Amino acid sequence: MAEEEGSAIELRQRKKPKSSENKESAKEEKISETPVPERAPKHVLFQRFAKIFIGCLAAVTSGMMYALYLSAYHERKFWFSNRQELEREITFQGDSAIYYSYYKDMLKAPSFERGVYELTHNNNTVSLKTINAVQQMSLYPELIASVLYQATGSNEIIEPVYFYIGIVFGLQGIYVAALFVTSWLMSGTWLAGMLTVSWFIINRVDTTRIENSIPLRENWALPYFACQVAALTGYLKSNLNTYGERFCYLLMSASTYTFMMMWEYSHYLLFLQAISLFLLDSFSLERSDKVHEVYKIYIFSLFLGYLLQFENSALLVSPLLSLVVALMLVKCLQLNAKKETLVAKIMKVINFYLVCTLTVTLNIVMKIFVPHEENGHMLKFLEVKFGLNMTKNFTLNWLLCQKSLQAPSQEFFLRLTQSSLLPFYILVLIICFLSMMQVIFRRNNGKSLKETVTLEDGRIGERPEIIYHVIHTILLGSLAMVIEGLKYLWTPYVCMLAASGVCSSELWMTLFKWLRLRTIHPVLLALILSMAVPTIIGLSLWKEFFPRLMTELTELQEFYDPDTVELMTWIKRQAPVAAVFAGSPQLMGVIKLCTGWMVTSLPLYNDEDLLKRNENIYQIYSKRSAEDVYKILTSYKANYLIVEDAICNEVGTMRGCRVKDLLDIANGHVVYEEGDRLTYSKYGRFCHEVKINYSPYVNYFTRVYWNRSYFVYKINTVISFQS
């Protein structure tokens, strides 16, 4: 028996390697059966190379031409080269002036380290307040620009202002080139890139704010986001080789982190992108491992940004981090089930529910345990915006009255329609969305996706990169329909999606498949339309809009603001160096840039204390007593008060949205009786009364300078309180 058992064990042991040998031989047979791809003929390789070379050349040329166009238009608009430095600086308005002023401070610093220290411990901008300007205002672009200016020896060649705006215009060229490449990747033809650039430039009033506010954070950040989207588009393509995938992944990693460093609100935009990828993965329209590699980029960028942005707690409590961590946890808990079974479908629903629940829970937990500055005013603003609450608060009502925070106007849609962008975008979106829903329906019915989709299949909705862009533009568009300022995030991708769609033969083939076209060969007609339609659009745009663009470059415009120039000149010559100025936040930004003097407030809306300061300083336009205004100003150590005639006598804005109207509502000086709006206060409007120079106003304030637009009053230190 023992011998029999021993022989049986030997037999079993012999069988195991036999099975492994069989597997290896099977693999070898499978490999031998797999057809080895033949090398393409030389003329085919040459055609591919020529196509890529011409496309890349067209993308680079488009970016360079757009950057040169912006530079020429800026010169014509402001007559920049013929102005003195003070007049140039006045063209930077509002928060743009603050950003550029810190760039100037970095150039004046004895060393880079000293300059960074002074910005991170800044106590000479806002009175009675020390701020970390680098963290609070995301001044990394200014730090980089100042280093490049001095390291490259540009101080001997070009003036600082030209170097600064030149970098921003160059980034806009990269922005356009990235949109070109994205459209090219989606359609397979660089003709789509040319059409994207054309629509972008023609609709630039709705695609970018570069013309009016050069140093805005979004103008520095969005070019990197466009590069990230281009890399992500290539990464999601199913027919990408290993080297191309690695290149796209590295480019995506670098651009994601850079984008996050340049703009404080970048993680919200990446959050929308993460939702799009999550839905793409949930519908099993892309490999899960690919999507989760992108999630790793988000986590890496968030934590690296947290460390390098002075432990910025806003990144830890961001919804992006909560969503990505929830997705990672659910993946670890995910149970394997056979695909296309009822159990697998139930598991997908459970996973979807878990991700949503965990995201909300994690975000709440992080906000409880991580110390952070709560943006309470933004939550209250959204409540009032959507009619969930009513308020008399000045700051909230002032925000609601800003055009960029209101719903888009009819003129916006009219402009997009006149350039033919909106009609073609709607057509492309409908076809891609219906095709996507068709694919999802097929997946739920147990039909697998084809590894390679051919033109004859007519299934544009099976391409992961197309589905991602459809979901992403729908999310961005939904937000842009509520807040007009978000159109600058949405419209560029409207240009890209519309152009890639009309230039894609797959889109036309998908449409013909639905129509069951039989009279003409659908593949041939799709190829013809993918060339003919964009060509016709391009020619019509050239005929209608090219003369307008050339006219803009030939017409000399002039930015003429002598009153502000006179005011800045007076401050630099007459005001003491230690003086503190009070006035509207927009004017205070210009004073900080042009003179360097300390101010009481800044045109920034991400800080609760600054918002409260702005509301208090604006009381100079309310119906408050001279003593009340005096106490407010002296509490911020202000020495000079500047009253702007444009605000005091404001008449042209929307009813109820003038600064003085909002102040009257907040202060309870407005009474509604039987539908009539009445104002009541025992004091006159301060900005009017102080100009008359009678007691008690002259006891508190002494006029020291005035012109047509500005009245400057010295705040008295010794006062007689007799009325």
VOTI-53425 format. One record per residue (C-alpha): residue number from 1; x, y, z. Coordinates in steps of 0.5 Angstrom, whole numbers, m for minus. Layout:
! VOTI-53425
(NUM; (X; Y; Z)),
...
END
This chain:
! VOTI-53425
(1; (0; 0; 0)),
(2; (6; 5; 2)),
(3; (9; 3; m5)),
(4; (2; 5; m9)),
(5; (1; 11; m5)),
(6; (9; 13; m6)),
(7; (8; 12; m14)),
(8; (1; 16; m14)),
(9; (5; 22; m11)),
(10; (10; 21; m16)),
(11; (5; 21; m21)),
(12; (1; 27; m19)),
(13; (8; 31; m18)),
(14; (10; 29; m25)),
(15; (3; 32; m28)),
(16; (4; 39; m25)),
(17; (10; 41; m29)),
(18; (6; 37; m35)),
(19; (1; 42; m34)),
(20; (5; 48; m34)),
(21; (9; 45; m40)),
(22; (2; 45; m44)),
(23; (1; 52; m42)),
(24; (7; 55; m44)),
(25; (7; 51; m51)),
(26; (0; 54; m51)),
(27; (2; 61; m51)),
(28; (8; 59; m56)),
(29; (2; 57; m61)),
(30; (m2; 63; m59)),
(31; (4; 67; m60)),
(32; (6; 64; m67)),
(33; (m1; 64; m69)),
(34; (m2; 71; m68)),
(35; (0; 75; m74)),
(36; (6; 79; m74)),
(37; (4; 86; m76)),
(38; (8; 88; m83)),
(39; (12; 94; m83)),
(40; (8; 100; m87)),
(41; (11; 101; m94)),
(42; (16; 107; m94)),
(43; (11; 112; m98)),
(44; (5; 111; m92)),
(45; (11; 112; m87)),
(46; (12; 119; m91)),
(47; (5; 121; m91)),
(48; (4; 120; m84)),
(49; (10; 124; m82)),
(50; (8; 129; m87)),
(51; (1; 129; m84)),
(52; (4; 130; m77)),
(53; (9; 135; m79)),
(54; (4; 140; m82)),
(55; (m1; 139; m76)),
(56; (5; 141; m71)),
(57; (7; 146; m75)),
(58; (0; 149; m76)),
(59; (m1; 148; m68)),
(60; (5; 152; m67)),
(61; (4; 157; m72)),
(62; (m3; 158; m70)),
(63; (m1; 160; m62)),
(64; (5; 164; m65)),
(65; (0; 168; m69)),
(66; (m5; 169; m64)),
(67; (0; 171; m59)),
(68; (3; 177; m64)),
(69; (m4; 179; m65)),
(70; (m6; 180; m58)),
(71; (1; 184; m57)),
(72; (m1; 188; m63)),
(73; (m8; 189; m61)),
(74; (m6; 191; m54)),
(75; (m1; 196; m57)),
(76; (m6; 199; m61)),
(77; (m12; 199; m55)),
(78; (m7; 203; m50)),
(79; (m2; 206; m55)),
(80; (3; 203; m50)),
(81; (10; 204; m52)),
(82; (8; 212; m53)),
(83; (6; 212; m45)),
(84; (10; 214; m39)),
(85; (11; 208; m34)),
(86; (5; 211; m29)),
(87; (0; 211; m35)),
(88; (2; 204; m37)),
(89; (1; 202; m30)),
(90; (m6; 205; m29)),
(91; (m8; 201; m35)),
(92; (m8; 195; m30)),
(93; (m15; 196; m26)),
(94; (m17; 192; m20)),
(95; (m14; 186; m18)),
(96; (m10; 186; m24)),
(97; (m6; 192; m21)),
(98; (m5; 188; m14)),
(99; (m2; 182; m18)),
(100; (3; 187; m22)),
(101; (5; 191; m16)),
(102; (8; 185; m13)),
(103; (12; 183; m19)),
(104; (15; 190; m18)),
(105; (16; 189; m11)),
(106; (20; 182; m13)),
(107; (24; 186; m18)),
(108; (26; 191; m13)),
(109; (28; 186; m7)),
(110; (36; 186; m6)),
(111; (35; 178; m7)),
(112; (30; 173; m9)),
(113; (30; 170; m2)),
(114; (29; 177; 1)),
(115; (23; 178; m4)),
(116; (20; 172; m2)),
(117; (20; 173; 5)),
(118; (17; 180; 5)),
(119; (11; 178; 1)),
(120; (10; 172; 6)),
(121; (10; 177; 12)),
(122; (7; 183; 8)),
(123; (5; 188; 13)),
(124; (6; 194; 8)),
(125; (0; 193; 4)),
(126; (m6; 193; 8)),
(127; (m6; 197; 14)),
(128; (m6; 194; 21)),
(129; (m6; 187; 17)),
(130; (0; 182; 16)),
(131; (m1; 177; 10)),
(132; (2; 172; 7)),
(133; (1; 175; 0)),
(134; (4; 169; m4)),
(135; (m1; 164; m1)),
(136; (m7; 168; m1)),
(137; (m6; 171; m8)),
(138; (m3; 165; m11)),
(139; (3; 170; m13)),
(140; (7; 164; m16)),
(141; (7; 167; m23)),
(142; (10; 173; m21)),
(143; (15; 170; m17)),
(144; (17; 166; m23)),
(145; (17; 172; m28)),
(146; (21; 176; m23)),
(147; (26; 170; m23)),
(148; (26; 169; m31)),
(149; (27; 177; m32)),
(150; (33; 177; m28)),
(151; (36; 170; m29)),
(152; (36; 171; m37)),
(153; (39; 178; m37)),
(154; (33; 181; m40)),
(155; (33; 187; m35)),
(156; (38; 190; m40)),
(157; (34; 189; m46)),
(158; (27; 190; m45)),
(159; (23; 193; m39)),
(160; (19; 189; m34)),
(161; (12; 191; m36)),
(162; (14; 188; m43)),
(163; (17; 182; m40)),
(164; (11; 181; m36)),
(165; (5; 182; m41)),
(166; (10; 178; m46)),
(167; (10; 172; m42)),
(168; (2; 172; m41)),
(169; (1; 173; m48)),
(170; (6; 167; m50)),
(171; (2; 163; m45)),
(172; (m4; 165; m49)),
(173; (m1; 162; m55)),
(174; (0; 156; m52)),
(175; (m7; 156; m50)),
(176; (m9; 156; m57)),
(177; (m4; 151; m59)),
(178; (m7; 146; m54)),
(179; (m14; 147; m56)),
(180; (m11; 146; m63)),
(181; (m8; 139; m61)),
(182; (m14; 137; m57)),
(183; (m19; 138; m63)),
(184; (m14; 134; m68)),
(185; (m13; 128; m63)),
(186; (m21; 128; m63)),
(187; (m22; 128; m70)),
(188; (m16; 126; m74)),
(189; (m15; 132; m78)),
(190; (m11; 138; m76)),
(191; (m16; 142; m80)),
(192; (m21; 141; m74)),
(193; (m15; 145; m70)),
(194; (m15; 151; m75)),
(195; (m23; 151; m74)),
(196; (m22; 151; m67)),
(197; (m17; 157; m67)),
(198; (m21; 161; m72)),
(199; (m28; 160; m67)),
(200; (m23; 162; m61)),
(201; (m21; 168; m64)),
(202; (m27; 171; m67)),
(203; (m31; 169; m60)),
(204; (m25; 172; m56)),
(205; (m30; 176; m52)),
(206; (m33; 170; m49)),
(207; (m27; 165; m49)),
(208; (m22; 170; m45)),
(209; (m21; 176; m41)),
(210; (m14; 177; m43)),
(211; (m16; 184; m47)),
(212; (m18; 187; m40)),
(213; (m15; 184; m35)),
(214; (m8; 181; m37)),
(215; (m5; 179; m30)),
(216; (m11; 175; m28)),
(217; (m10; 168; m25)),
(218; (m14; 165; m30)),
(219; (m10; 168; m36)),
(220; (m4; 164; m32)),
(221; (m7; 158; m31)),
(222; (m12; 156; m36)),
(223; (m6; 155; m41)),
(224; (m4; 149; m37)),
(225; (m11; 146; m36)),
(226; (m11; 146; m44)),
(227; (m5; 142; m44)),
(228; (m7; 138; m39)),
(229; (m14; 136; m43)),
(230; (m10; 135; m49)),
(231; (m5; 130; m46)),
(232; (m11; 127; m42)),
(233; (m15; 126; m49)),
(234; (m9; 123; m52)),
(235; (m8; 118; m46)),
(236; (m15; 116; m46)),
(237; (m15; 114; m54)),
(238; (m15; 106; m54)),
(239; (m10; 106; m60)),
(240; (m5; 109; m57)),
(241; (2; 106; m56)),
(242; (6; 105; m50)),
(243; (11; 111; m51)),
(244; (5; 115; m53)),
(245; (2; 113; m47)),
(246; (8; 115; m42)),
(247; (9; 121; m46)),
(248; (2; 123; m45)),
(249; (2; 121; m37)),
(250; (8; 125; m36)),
(251; (5; 131; m39)),
(252; (m1; 131; m36)),
(253; (2; 130; m29)),
(254; (7; 136; m30)),
(255; (1; 141; m33)),
(256; (m4; 138; m27)),
(257; (1; 140; m22)),
(258; (3; 147; m25)),
(259; (m5; 149; m26)),
(260; (m6; 147; m19)),
(261; (0; 152; m17)),
(262; (m2; 158; m21)),
(263; (m10; 159; m19)),
(264; (m13; 158; m12)),
(265; (m20; 155; m16)),
(266; (m16; 150; m20)),
(267; (m18; 144; m16)),
(268; (m26; 146; m17)),
(269; (m25; 145; m24)),
(270; (m21; 139; m23)),
(271; (m26; 136; m19)),
(272; (m31; 137; m25)),
(273; (m26; 133; m29)),
(274; (m26; 128; m24)),
(275; (m33; 127; m24)),
(276; (m33; 126; m32)),
(277; (m28; 121; m31)),
(278; (m32; 117; m26)),
(279; (m38; 117; m30)),
(280; (m33; 114; m36)),
(281; (m31; 109; m31)),
(282; (m38; 107; m28)),
(283; (m41; 106; m35)),
(284; (m35; 101; m37)),
(285; (m33; 106; m43)),
(286; (m25; 106; m41)),
(287; (m21; 101; m37)),
(288; (m21; 102; m30)),
(289; (m13; 102; m29)),
(290; (m12; 108; m34)),
(291; (m17; 112; m30)),
(292; (m15; 111; m23)),
(293; (m8; 113; m26)),
(294; (m11; 120; m27)),
(295; (m13; 119; m20)),
(296; (m6; 118; m17)),
(297; (m4; 125; m21)),
(298; (m10; 128; m17)),
(299; (m7; 126; m10)),
(300; (0; 127; m12)),
(301; (m1; 134; m14)),
(302; (m6; 136; m8)),
(303; (m1; 134; m3)),
(304; (5; 137; m7)),
(305; (1; 143; m7)),
(306; (m1; 143; 0)),
(307; (6; 142; 2)),
(308; (9; 148; m3)),
(309; (3; 153; m2)),
(310; (5; 154; 6)),
(311; (0; 148; 8)),
(312; (m6; 150; 4)),
(313; (m11; 147; 8)),
(314; (m16; 149; 2)),
(315; (m13; 143; m2)),
(316; (m14; 138; 4)),
(317; (m22; 140; 5)),
(318; (m23; 141; m3)),
(319; (m28; 136; m6)),
(320; (m23; 134; m11)),
(321; (m19; 130; m5)),
(322; (m25; 127; m2)),
(323; (m28; 124; m9)),
(324; (m21; 121; m11)),
(325; (m20; 118; m4)),
(326; (m27; 115; m4)),
(327; (m26; 112; m11)),
(328; (m20; 109; m9)),
(329; (m23; 106; m2)),
(330; (m29; 103; m6)),
(331; (m24; 100; m11)),
(332; (m20; 97; m5)),
(333; (m27; 94; m3)),
(334; (m30; 92; m10)),
(335; (m32; 85; m11)),
(336; (m30; 81; m17)),
(337; (m36; 79; m21)),
(338; (m37; 76; m28)),
(339; (m38; 82; m33)),
(340; (m45; 83; m36)),
(341; (m49; 79; m30)),
(342; (m54; 82; m26)),
(343; (m50; 81; m20)),
(344; (m45; 86; m23)),
(345; (m50; 91; m25)),
(346; (m52; 91; m18)),
(347; (m45; 92; m16)),
(348; (m44; 98; m20)),
(349; (m50; 101; m17)),
(350; (m48; 100; m10)),
(351; (m41; 102; m12)),
(352; (m44; 109; m15)),
(353; (m48; 110; m9)),
(354; (m42; 108; m4)),
(355; (m37; 113; m8)),
(356; (m43; 119; m7)),
(357; (m44; 118; 0)),
(358; (m36; 117; 2)),
(359; (m35; 123; m2)),
(360; (m40; 127; 2)),
(361; (m38; 124; 9)),
(362; (m30; 125; 8)),
(363; (m31; 132; 6)),
(364; (m35; 134; 12)),
(365; (m30; 130; 16)),
(366; (m24; 134; 13)),
(367; (m27; 140; 15)),
(368; (m29; 138; 22)),
(369; (m22; 136; 23)),
(370; (m17; 140; 19)),
(371; (m17; 148; 21)),
(372; (m19; 152; 15)),
(373; (m22; 159; 13)),
(374; (m29; 157; 11)),
(375; (m32; 161; 5)),
(376; (m38; 162; 9)),
(377; (m40; 168; 4)),
(378; (m40; 164; m2)),
(379; (m45; 159; 1)),
(380; (m49; 165; 3)),
(381; (m48; 168; m4)),
(382; (m50; 161; m7)),
(383; (m57; 161; m3)),
(384; (m59; 168; m5)),
(385; (m57; 166; m12)),
(386; (m62; 160; m12)),
(387; (m67; 164; m9)),
(388; (m66; 160; m2)),
(389; (m65; 166; 2)),
(390; (m66; 173; 2)),
(391; (m61; 178; 5)),
(392; (m60; 186; 6)),
(393; (m52; 184; 7)),
(394; (m48; 189; 2)),
(395; (m43; 184; 0)),
(396; (m48; 179; m2)),
(397; (m52; 184; m6)),
(398; (m46; 187; m9)),
(399; (m44; 180; m11)),
(400; (m50; 179; m14)),
(401; (m50; 185; m18)),
(402; (m44; 184; m21)),
(403; (m45; 182; m29)),
(404; (m40; 176; m29)),
(405; (m44; 173; m23)),
(406; (m51; 173; m26)),
(407; (m54; 169; m32)),
(408; (m51; 169; m39)),
(409; (m55; 175; m43)),
(410; (m58; 174; m50)),
(411; (m52; 178; m53)),
(412; (m48; 172; m51)),
(413; (m52; 167; m55)),
(414; (m53; 171; m60)),
(415; (m45; 172; m61)),
(416; (m44; 165; m61)),
(417; (m50; 164; m66)),
(418; (m47; 169; m71)),
(419; (m41; 166; m71)),
(420; (m44; 159; m73)),
(421; (m41; 156; m67)),
(422; (m47; 155; m63)),
(423; (m51; 151; m68)),
(424; (m46; 146; m70)),
(425; (m44; 145; m62)),
(426; (m51; 143; m61)),
(427; (m51; 139; m67)),
(428; (m45; 135; m65)),
(429; (m47; 135; m58)),
(430; (m53; 131; m60)),
(431; (m50; 126; m64)),
(432; (m44; 125; m59)),
(433; (m49; 124; m53)),
(434; (m54; 120; m57)),
(435; (m49; 115; m59)),
(436; (m46; 115; m52)),
(437; (m53; 113; m50)),
(438; (m53; 108; m55)),
(439; (m47; 105; m53)),
(440; (m48; 105; m46)),
(441; (m55; 101; m47)),
(442; (m51; 96; m51)),
(443; (m46; 95; m45)),
(444; (m52; 94; m41)),
(445; (m55; 89; m45)),
(446; (m49; 85; m45)),
(447; (m46; 87; m51)),
(448; (m38; 88; m51)),
(449; (m35; 94; m54)),
(450; (m30; 93; m60)),
(451; (m23; 94; m59)),
(452; (m22; 98; m65)),
(453; (m28; 102; m68)),
(454; (m28; 103; m76)),
(455; (m31; 108; m80)),
(456; (m36; 103; m83)),
(457; (m38; 102; m76)),
(458; (m41; 109; m75)),
(459; (m40; 109; m67)),
(460; (m37; 115; m65)),
(461; (m40; 114; m58)),
(462; (m35; 108; m57)),
(463; (m29; 113; m56)),
(464; (m27; 114; m49)),
(465; (m24; 121; m51)),
(466; (m30; 123; m54)),
(467; (m35; 121; m48)),
(468; (m30; 125; m43)),
(469; (m31; 131; m47)),
(470; (m38; 130; m48)),
(471; (m39; 130; m41)),
(472; (m34; 135; m39)),
(473; (m37; 140; m43)),
(474; (m44; 139; m41)),
(475; (m42; 140; m34)),
(476; (m38; 146; m35)),
(477; (m44; 149; m40)),
(478; (m49; 147; m34)),
(479; (m45; 152; m29)),
(480; (m44; 157; m35)),
(481; (m52; 158; m36)),
(482; (m52; 160; m28)),
(483; (m46; 164; m28)),
(484; (m44; 168; m34)),
(485; (m37; 169; m31)),
(486; (m36; 161; m32)),
(487; (m37; 162; m40)),
(488; (m29; 163; m40)),
(489; (m28; 156; m38)),
(490; (m34; 153; m42)),
(491; (m33; 157; m49)),
(492; (m26; 155; m51)),
(493; (m28; 147; m51)),
(494; (m35; 149; m54)),
(495; (m30; 151; m60)),
(496; (m26; 145; m59)),
(497; (m32; 140; m59)),
(498; (m36; 143; m65)),
(499; (m29; 144; m69)),
(500; (m27; 136; m68)),
(501; (m34; 134; m69)),
(502; (m36; 137; m76)),
(503; (m29; 135; m78)),
(504; (m30; 128; m76)),
(505; (m32; 123; m81)),
(506; (m34; 118; m76)),
(507; (m39; 123; m73)),
(508; (m42; 124; m80)),
(509; (m42; 116; m81)),
(510; (m46; 115; m74)),
(511; (m51; 120; m77)),
(512; (m52; 116; m83)),
(513; (m52; 110; m80)),
(514; (m58; 112; m76)),
(515; (m61; 115; m82)),
(516; (m60; 109; m86)),
(517; (m57; 112; m92)),
(518; (m57; 108; m98)),
(519; (m57; 113; m104)),
(520; (m50; 115; m104)),
(521; (m45; 111; m101)),
(522; (m45; 113; m93)),
(523; (m37; 112; m92)),
(524; (m35; 116; m98)),
(525; (m41; 122; m96)),
(526; (m38; 122; m89)),
(527; (m31; 123; m92)),
(528; (m33; 129; m97)),
(529; (m37; 132; m91)),
(530; (m32; 132; m86)),
(531; (m28; 136; m91)),
(532; (m33; 140; m94)),
(533; (m37; 143; m88)),
(534; (m31; 146; m85)),
(535; (m28; 149; m91)),
(536; (m35; 152; m92)),
(537; (m35; 154; m85)),
(538; (m28; 157; m85)),
(539; (m29; 161; m92)),
(540; (m35; 164; m89)),
(541; (m32; 166; m83)),
(542; (m26; 169; m87)),
(543; (m30; 173; m91)),
(544; (m34; 176; m85)),
(545; (m30; 176; m79)),
(546; (m23; 177; m82)),
(547; (m24; 184; m84)),
(548; (m26; 186; m77)),
(549; (m20; 183; m74)),
(550; (m15; 187; m79)),
(551; (m19; 193; m77)),
(552; (m18; 192; m70)),
(553; (m11; 192; m71)),
(554; (m11; 198; m76)),
(555; (m15; 203; m72)),
(556; (m11; 207; m66)),
(557; (m15; 207; m60)),
(558; (m13; 211; m54)),
(559; (m14; 210; m46)),
(560; (m14; 217; m43)),
(561; (m15; 218; m36)),
(562; (m12; 224; m34)),
(563; (m15; 225; m27)),
(564; (m12; 218; m25)),
(565; (m5; 220; m27)),
(566; (m6; 227; m24)),
(567; (m8; 224; m17)),
(568; (m3; 219; m17)),
(569; (2; 224; m19)),
(570; (0; 228; m13)),
(571; (0; 222; m8)),
(572; (7; 221; m10)),
(573; (9; 228; m9)),
(574; (5; 231; m3)),
(575; (3; 225; 1)),
(576; (8; 223; 7)),
(577; (11; 216; 6)),
(578; (7; 213; 12)),
(579; (1; 215; 10)),
(580; (m5; 210; 9)),
(581; (m11; 212; 4)),
(582; (m18; 210; 4)),
(583; (m23; 209; m2)),
(584; (m26; 204; m6)),
(585; (m22; 197; m7)),
(586; (m21; 198; m14)),
(587; (m18; 205; m13)),
(588; (m14; 202; m8)),
(589; (m11; 197; m12)),
(590; (m8; 202; m17)),
(591; (m6; 207; m11)),
(592; (m2; 201; m9)),
(593; (1; 199; m16)),
(594; (3; 206; m18)),
(595; (5; 209; m11)),
(596; (7; 204; m7)),
(597; (3; 207; m1)),
(598; (m1; 203; 4)),
(599; (m8; 202; 3)),
(600; (m14; 200; 8)),
(601; (m17; 195; 3)),
(602; (m16; 191; m3)),
(603; (m20; 189; m9)),
(604; (m20; 181; m7)),
(605; (m26; 177; m5)),
(606; (m23; 171; m2)),
(607; (m22; 174; 5)),
(608; (m28; 175; 10)),
(609; (m24; 181; 13)),
(610; (m22; 184; 7)),
(611; (m30; 184; 5)),
(612; (m32; 187; 11)),
(613; (m27; 192; 11)),
(614; (m29; 194; 4)),
(615; (m36; 194; 6)),
(616; (m34; 199; 12)),
(617; (m30; 204; 7)),
(618; (m36; 204; 2)),
(619; (m40; 207; 8)),
(620; (m37; 214; 5)),
(621; (m42; 213; 0)),
(622; (m48; 212; 5)),
(623; (m53; 216; 9)),
(624; (m48; 216; 15)),
(625; (m46; 222; 20)),
(626; (m39; 225; 19)),
(627; (m37; 222; 26)),
(628; (m39; 215; 24)),
(629; (m35; 215; 18)),
(630; (m29; 218; 22)),
(631; (m29; 213; 27)),
(632; (m29; 208; 21)),
(633; (m23; 211; 18)),
(634; (m19; 212; 24)),
(635; (m20; 205; 26)),
(636; (m16; 203; 20)),
(637; (m11; 208; 21)),
(638; (m13; 212; 15)),
(639; (m10; 219; 14)),
(640; (m13; 220; 7)),
(641; (m20; 219; 4)),
(642; (m21; 219; m3)),
(643; (m28; 220; m6)),
(644; (m30; 218; m13)),
(645; (m35; 222; m16)),
(646; (m37; 217; m21)),
(647; (m39; 212; m15)),
(648; (m42; 218; m11)),
(649; (m46; 220; m17)),
(650; (m47; 214; m20)),
(651; (m53; 213; m25)),
(652; (m52; 208; m31)),
(653; (m52; 202; m27)),
(654; (m58; 197; m26)),
(655; (m63; 199; m22)),
(656; (m62; 197; m14)),
(657; (m55; 195; m16)),
(658; (m51; 202; m15)),
(659; (m47; 202; m9)),
(660; (m51; 207; m5)),
(661; (m57; 204; m7)),
(662; (m54; 197; m4)),
(663; (m51; 201; 2)),
(664; (m58; 204; 4)),
(665; (m61; 197; 4)),
(666; (m56; 195; 8)),
(667; (m56; 200; 13)),
(668; (m64; 200; 13)),
(669; (m65; 207; 10)),
(670; (m70; 204; 5)),
(671; (m77; 204; 6)),
(672; (m82; 200; 2)),
(673; (m89; 203; 3)),
(674; (m95; 200; m2)),
(675; (m90; 198; m7)),
(676; (m86; 205; m7)),
(677; (m79; 205; m5)),
(678; (m77; 211; m1)),
(679; (m71; 213; 3)),
(680; (m70; 216; 10)),
(681; (m64; 218; 14)),
(682; (m63; 224; 18)),
(683; (m56; 225; 15)),
(684; (m55; 227; 8)),
(685; (m51; 222; 3)),
(686; (m44; 223; 6)),
(687; (m40; 224; m1)),
(688; (m44; 230; m2)),
(689; (m44; 233; 4)),
(690; (m37; 233; 5)),
(691; (m36; 237; m1)),
(692; (m40; 243; 2)),
(693; (m35; 244; 7)),
(694; (m39; 246; 13)),
(695; (m39; 244; 20)),
(696; (m39; 238; 23)),
(697; (m35; 235; 16)),
(698; (m30; 241; 16)),
(699; (m28; 239; 23)),
(700; (m26; 232; 21)),
(701; (m24; 232; 14)),
(702; (m20; 237; 10)),
(703; (m20; 238; 3)),
(704; (m13; 238; 0)),
(705; (m14; 236; m7)),
(706; (m19; 235; m12)),
(707; (m20; 234; m20)),
(708; (m26; 233; m24)),
(709; (m26; 225; m22)),
(710; (m23; 225; m15)),
(711; (m24; 229; m8)),
(712; (m18; 228; m3)),
(713; (m19; 229; 4)),
(714; (m14; 229; 10)),
(715; (m17; 226; 16)),
(716; (m16; 231; 22)),
(717; (m12; 228; 28)),
(718; (m15; 234; 33)),
(719; (m22; 235; 32)),
(720; (m27; 240; 35)),
(721; (m34; 236; 36)),
(722; (m38; 242; 37)),
(723; (m43; 242; 31)),
END
